[in-house]
């Protein structure tokens, strides 16, 4: 996220789609969103899975929401497909190319769909009251050329997690603030606590763009420069991956092959007490507690000190125009964004809100003290270049190959990625 930066208001202290053809139960929907001849419309929703295992899959959440919605609106059914994060980008692309488009999609990016003129404006599919309830800065992050298309669904920030018990065994008294301190701590852990991965470095295809950006930010780099142009192969970024290769990967202080290791694996290892340090988001808190890990949270270490601006993330809801179900989509999304339904999702996965009423409820309840470090980090967070219509394509390339920069020549790997980024920009 270098770098549209979202400065949250002071109040914020606070994924192969096997999708059937979209349409109505009794025929195609009308262009203005009215029901088909049978009088009942079936909306198609594709949503990413936020769970780490079947027992906490997002399928249960969406089943509850859609069942309650159809009970209240019997003329509108909702067919849900929940897809894992590893597959959702590729499969949504295939689905769109084949014309098999859903009515509503909840995933990690929206701008490329805007570039292809596929989406309704937010004002077309959200009531004025629902739009007003969105936290302003997050709603603004959903804009392309001043028009909002992306509807924020959840927000998050990244922080540094460490295992207190492992630190004590290794004789470490405080979390690292710099890369050198992190390396020194990792060396102590390797020597004194065998069987534990000192630092979990996930640069596999699940979320390599996030982990890589956190490290780049720590060296004054990032995916884009001040003018918004891609700088994937900047000297700062090349030096960052060179440091990781020399200081963590080479000495065996992390996974043997970070390029094939996903965040899901790193999180599971930390929650099982098998990894001592990693960068994580709030849902790792619940996993660590379930695993009875005595954990701590601190700012992400940078080359010279803790990151002044950590990675902030928002995931998005968007509505497609193709099936013409505008009015039914508006009714459904207004239901999804009620306080009751948003709170249930945030509290299931320990994620942060995008609506003002859910934010107020979470801060007033006293049940979310564990999120306070993340609330504190969000106002200075740096975000992906979400409004750049080429970002989804660039992000997909990063997921596939940026991990190779800690095994081979960082300048070559990042140089190849920069060429692809420029090509993606030219195509838009």
NUVEX-962915 format. One record per atom (N, C-alpha, C): y negated, x, z. Coordinates in steps of 0.05 Angstrom, whole numbers, plus 5000, padded with zeros to 4 digits. Each point is the difference from the previous one (the first is absolute). Layout:
YXZ ...
***
This chain:
502250145000 497849865000 497550165000 499850154978 497550154997 498949934973 498249754991 499949905026 498349765005 500649774992 498649775011 500749995030 498149985017 500550005029 499149735010 501849865015 499349755012 499150055028 497549935006 499150025028 500249735011 502149955016 500449745012 497749945019 499349755001 497849915017 500650065029 497950015015 500350075029 502049815013 500249754990 502049825011 502850104998 500550204983 502750104997 500950205020 498450025021 501250175020 502449855006 498749924996 502249835003 502150214998 536349654582 500850084990 501649944975 508550064941 500649864976 499849715008 498149894988 499649715005 502049854983 501949865013 501849834986 498849725002 497849974985 498449765004 500649804977 500649755008 500549804980 497349924987 500249864978 497549934986 498349825017 497450065000 498149855017 499449734987 499649805016 499249744989 500549795021 499649754992 500349785019 502849894998 500749855021 502749895000 500449794978 497949874991 500349794980 498850084973 499250264997 498850084975 497850195005 498850114979 497950205003 497549885014 498750165016 497549925013 497849974979 498049835006 497749974982 498250245004 498250044980 498250235000 498149995024 499449775011 498149995022 501550005027 502650064999 501450025026 501349755009 499949794984 501249745008 503050014998 501449815011 502950004999 501149934973 502450074994 501349934975 500849715000 501449924979 500849724997 501649905023 501650175013 501649905022 498549965025 497450075001 498449965023 500350205022 501750204997 500450215020 499850284987 498550175013 499750274990 501550195018 501450204987 501350215015 498450264996 498850105021 498650264998 502150235004 499550214986 501750245003 498450215015 501150095023 498750205016 501950255001 498850234993 501450255003 498650165022 501550095020 498850145023 501550255007 498550205010 501250255009 501449965027 502050165005 501549985025 499050215020 499049915022 498950175021 502050095021 502449884998 502050075020 501450264993 501250125020 501550254996 503049955000 500949755005 502849935000 500249704995 502449904994 500349724993 499149815022 500450095025 499349825022 497049955003 498350184990 497149945002 498749994972 501649944980 499049974973 497849784999 498150034982 497949804997 501149744989 502549994991 501249754991 499749785021 500550075025 499949805021 497249895003 498050174999 497249915002 499349814978 500650084975 499249824978 501649754999 502550005009 501649765001 498749805019 499150105023 498649835019 497449884990 498450174987 497449914989 500449804978 501850064981 500349824977 501349745008 501850015019 501249755009 498049815013 498350125017 497949845013 498049904980 499350174980 498149924979 501149764984 502550024991 501149784983 500349745016 500550035026 500249765017 497349865001 497850165000 497349895001 499049924972 501150124979 499249954973 502549964983 501349775002 502549964986 499950014970 497649994988 499750024971 499950294990 500150195019 499950284992 502350155014 501850114984 502250175010 499250294995 501250185016 499550284997 502650164999 500450144977 502450164997 499250295006 501350125020 499250275010 502050214992 499050224990 501650244995 498850235017 501550115019 499150235016 501350254990 498450204994 500950244986 499250255016 501850205002 499350245015 497950164987 498650165016 497750154990 500750214979 502550115000 500750194980 500149894972 500649744998 500449874974 497749834990 498349925017 498149784993 498150084978 498950245000 498150084979 501349994972 502350134998 501350024974 500949724990 501049845019 501049744991 497949804994 497850015014 497749834993 499050074972 499950264994 499150084974 501949894978 502650025005 502049894981 499749704997 499649875022 499749715000 497649914983 497850145004 497549934985 500450054971 501250234993 500450074972 501849794986 501949885015 501849814988 498949715000 497649975012 498849735001 501149835023 501650125017 501349855022 498250035025 497749885000 497950055019 500149815024 499850095024 499949825023 497349865002 499849815018 497449885006 498550175020 501450105020 498850165022 501650255004 498650225004 501350265005 498750135025 501650105018 499050145023 501350284999 498250204996 500950284997 497850195006 500250254990 498150205008 497650054983 499849884976 497750054983 499549774981 497649984991 499249774983 498450084975 498750235000 498050064980 501150014971 502450104997 501150014972 500449724989 500649815017 500349724991 497349884992 497950095014 497349924992 499350114973 500650254995 499450124974 501449854977 502349895005 501449854979 499349705000 498049935016 499049725001 502249805007 501550075021 502349835008 499449835024 497950065015 499749885026 497749805001 500449805018 497849835008 498050155017 497549944999 498150095020 500749895027 499450145021 500649905027 498749735005 497649974990 498649755005 501449764987 501750054980 501549784987 502449915016 501050175017 502649945014 499850025030 497650025011 499549995029 497749815005 500349835020 497749835008 497850175011 497649895001 497750155010 500550085029 501349825016 500550065028 501950245003 502150014983 501950225002 498750264991 498349994979 498650244991 498150105022 498749825014 498150085020 501450135024 502649935004 501550115023 501050284995 500050094976 500950284994 498050205011 501050215012 498250215010 498650124975 497350015002 498450054977 500750264985 500350215014 500550264987 502750004985 502049865011 502649994987 499849824975 498549785002 499649834977 498650164978 498050165008 498550164980 501950204986 502050095014 501950194988 501749874978 500049744999 501449854980 498549954975 497650124998 498249954977 500450214978 499849904975 499850174977 497449934985 498250194997 497449954988 498649775013 500149995027 498649805015 501349735003 502349954988 501449745001 502650045015 500449835020 502550025016 502349874987 502150164996 502649904990 502250055020 499950235014 502050065020 499349875026 502049875012 499749865026 501550175021 498650125019 501450165019 502049845016 502450125005 502149865014 500550135027 500250265001 500250155026 498450254997 499150115023 498650265000 501450195019 499450254997 501350205017 498450264998 500650185018 498950275000 502250195008 499850254994 502050195006 499250185023 501950075017 499650185022 502450185003 499850195018 502150205004 501749925024 502649974996 501949935022 501550255008 500550025026 501650225010 501849915023 502350135003 502049935020 499450165026 499149875020 499250135025 502350155013 502349895000 502350135012 500850264986 499949994973 500650244985 497850215005 497549925001 497850185006 500550145027 500849845020 500450125027 502350204999 502249944986 502250184998 499150264987 498249984981 499150244985 497750155014 499149885022 497850135015 497249954987 499749794985 497549934987 498549805017 497550065006 498649835019 498049804988 499450034975 498149814987 500649994970 499349784987 500549984971 498350204984 501050084977 498550194984 497549874988 497950164998 497549914987 499650134973 501350224995 499750144974 502850054988 500050074974 502550064986 501450245014 498550215007 501350235012 501349925027 498749835015 501149915025 502649844995 499949834979 502349844993 502450194993 499450204984 502150194992 501150155025 498350085018 500950145024 501749815017 499249755003 501649815015 502749954987 500049984973 502549964985 501950235004 498950255001 501750235005 501349995028 498449925020 501049985027 502249795001 499649774987 502049795001 502650094986 499750134977 502450104986 501650195018 498650175015 501350205017 501249895025 498749805012 500749915026 501449725001 499749844978 501249735000 501749974975 502350134999 501749994975 500849714994 500349944974 500949744991 497749814995 497650085006 497649844995 498350114977 499349844981 498250084979 497250035011 498850245000 497450045013 497849824988 499750004974 498049824987 501449854977 499849745001 501249834979 498049974977 500650134977 498250004977 501149834977 499349744998 501249834980 498349994974 500950154980 498650004975 501749884978 501949825008 501749864981 498549774988 501349854982 498649794984 499049765015 500849965025 499049765014 497050015004 499050225011 497150005005 498950295000 500850154980 499050284998 497050014996 498849804988 497150014996 498549995026 501249875021 498649985026 500350265016 502450115002 500450245015 498550234987 500150024974 498650224986 497049985004 498949765000 497149975003 499150085028 501649935020 499350085028 499750315002 501950144988 499850295001 497750114983 499549874977 497750094984 497349955014 499849785014 497649945015 499550215022 502150115011 499850205020 499050274990 499850034974 498950244988 497649954983 498749775004 497749934985 500549914972 502549934994 500849914973 500549704999 501649924981 500649724996 500549944971 500849764993 500649934973 497649994981 497649945011 497749994983 497750155012 498050064984 497650145009 497849805007 497750105006 497749835008 499249814978 500450084975 499349834977 502149794993 502250015015 502249814996 502050094980 499650224986 501950104981 502450145014 502349994987 502450115012 499750315002 500850115023 500050295005 502750085012 502149904989 502750055012 500750305001 499050154981 500650294999 497750175010 498349895017 497850165012 501250245015 498450215004 500950235015 500849925028 498449825012 500649925027 502849875002 500749834980 502649885000 502250194995 499650184981 502050214994 500550175025 497950075014 500350165024 501549855022 499549745001 501349835020 503150014997 500949964975 502850004995 501250285002 498450204993 501050275005 500450065029 498249905017 500450035029 502549865010 500449764991 502449855008 502550154992 500150104975 502450144990 500550255017 497950155005 500350265014 500549975030 498749805013 500049985029 501949795012 500849804984 501849805011 502649984985 499949984974 502449974984 501650254999 498850224993 501450264998 501450085025 498649995023 501350085026 502049805011 500449774987 501949815010 499049845023 497449955001 498849855022 499749704993 501049924977 500049724992 502649954985 500149784985 502449944984 500450214979 502650044993 500650204979 498849934973 499849734994 498949914975 498149775005 497550055007 498249785005 499649824976 500350104976 499549844976 502049774997 502250015014 502049784998 500249855027 498250075018 500149875027 497849795002 500849755005 498149785002 498949965028 497749875001 498849935026 502049855018 501549824987 502049845016 501850185015 500950224988 501850195013 498650145023 497550094994 498450145021 499649825024 499249754995 499549825022 502649955016 502249964986 502549965014 500850245017 499650244989 500650245015 498350025026 497449944997 498350025023 500949795021 500649764991 500849795019 502750065013 501650184988 502650075011 499850265016 497650115003 499650255015 500950244984 500349984974 501050224983 497750154985 497549905003 497750144988 497950005021 498650235002 498150035022 497149924993 499250044975 497349944992 500049884972 498049834995 499649894974 497449834999 499049944977 497849824996 501149724997 498849805014 501149734999 497949795003 500949764995 498249775004 501049825023 498649795007 500649865025 502849885001 501449944978 502649885002 502050205012 499450265000 501750205012 500149975031 497949885011 500049965029 502349835009 500549784986 502249825007 502650144997 500450154978 502550144995 500550215022 497950145008 500350215021 500749875026 498849785007 500649865025 502949904999 500849884977 502849904998 502050235004 499250244991 501750245003 499750145026 498349885018 499550125026 498950294998 498250044981 498850264996 497350005015 499750215017 497450035014 498150154980 498349844988 498350114978 497150015009 498550174985 497150015003 498749974973 497549915000 498549974975 497450165002 499450154979 497650174999 498849994972 497650104996 498950034973 501750194984 500049964973 501650174982 498850285000 501650215004 499050274998 499050074972 497850164999 499150104975 500050305000 499250134979 500150294999 498350135022 497649895004 498350125020 499649835025 501149765000 499749825023 500949724991 500049815019 501049734994 498449874977 501349844985 498649864978 497749835010 497650044989 497849835007 500349734987 501549994978 500549744986 502949994992 501549835013 502849974994 500449814977 502549974992 500749824978 500049715010 498549834987 500149725005 501449864977 501549795006 501649874980 499749705002 499949874977 500149714999 502149924979 501649805006 501849884980 498849744992 500849904977 498549794986 501649764991 498749785000 501049754988 498349954974 501349904980 498649944975 501349774986 498549864983 501049754987 499750034970 502249954985 500050034971 499349744986 498650034978 499049764985 502049884982 502150144992 501749934977 501249725003 500949925023 501349745004 498249775005 497450065004 498049785002 500149855026 501250115022 500349855025 497750075020 497650014990 497850085016 499749845026 500049734997 499549835023 502250025021 502550014990 502350025018 500050275014 499250214986 499850275012 497950005022 497749874994 497949995021 501049865025 501449784996 501149855023 501950185016 501750144986 502050175013 498750245014 498150134987 498850245013 498349925024 498649774999 498549915023 501949965024 502449914994 502149965021 500950275010 500650194983 500950265008 498050145018 497449964994 497950155015 499049855024 501549805010 499249885025 500650205023 498649975022 500450185022 502950025009 501349775002 502850005010 501850174982 499749974974 501850144981 499350304998 497450075000 499450284998 500850155026 499449875022 500750135026 503050055002 501649824990 502950035001 500950254985 498850054977 500750234984 499050265013 497550005009 499050245012 501650085025 500749815016 501350065025 503050064995 501149914978 502850074994 500250294993 498050104985 500250284990 497950185013 498649905020 498050165015 498050124981 499049844981 498050084981 497349885008 497950094987 497449915007 499049784982 498249845010 499249754985 498050064978 499749794983 497950004979 498249765003 500649825019 498349775004 498750015028 497649895001 498450015024 501349845023 501249774994 501149845022 502550145011 501650134984 502450145010 499150255016 497950134990 498950235015 499149925028 498549795001 499049905026 502449935019 502049874989 502349925016 501550255010 500350204983 501550245008 498550165021 497450024997 498450165019 499749865027 500149734999 499649855025 502649965016 502350044986 502549945013 500950205021 499050254997 500950215019 502850114994 501249904978 502750084994 500250244980 497750104992 499950204978 498650265008 500450085024 498850265009 501050234983 502549984990 501250214984 498650044974 498549804991 498650024974 497250125003 499150035025 497250095004 499450264986 501850205001 499450254985 499649964971 501449814988 499749944972 497449854994 499449815018 497449864997 497750205000 500350215017 497950205002 499850174975 502250044986 500050174976 499049864975 500449734999 499449854976 497150024990 498050005018 497250004990 499450254983 501350225004 499450244984 502250054979 501749814996 502350044982 499150044971 501650154985 499750044971 502349864986 499349854979 502049844986 500750104973 502349924990 500750064972 497749904982 499850104976 498049904980 500949734989 500049805017 501349744994 498749864976 497450034997 498649864978 500350134973 501250234999 500550144975 502549884987 499649894976 502249864987 502350184992 499650265001 502250184994 501650095025 499149915024 501250115024 502949935003 500949764993 502849935003 501750194984 499250064975 501550184983 500050285011 497750095010 499950275012 501650025025 499849795017 501649995024 503050014994 500949864980 502850004992 500950284992 498350154986 500650274992 500250195024 498149965019 500150165025 502649955015 500849755002 502449945014 502450144988 500050024974 502350124986 500250305002 497750145001 500250294996 498350185018 498249885016 498350185016 501650175020 502349895009 501650155019 501050274989 500150024974 500950254988 498050235005 497649935008 498050215005 500650175024 501849915018 500750165023 502650164995 501149974976 502450154993 499550204978 498349934981 499550184978 497150105001 498850014976 497250104998 498149775003 498549995022 498249775005 498049974977 498950214989 498049984979 501249874976 502450064993 501349874976 500649715005 501249945023 500649725006 497549835001 498050095014 497549855002 498549994973 500250224985 498750004973 501249804982 502749975001 501349804983 499249725009 499849965026 499149745010 497149944992 498350205000 497249964992 499949914971 501650124982 500149934972 500849704997 502049925016 500949724999 497849815010 498650095021 497849845011 497849964979 499350224986 498049974979 500949824978 502650024992 501049824980 500049715008 500649955026 500049735011 497149894999 498150175007 497249925000 499149934971 500950174981 499249954972 501249744989 502449935011 501349754990 498749755010 498350035022 498949765011 497449924986 
***
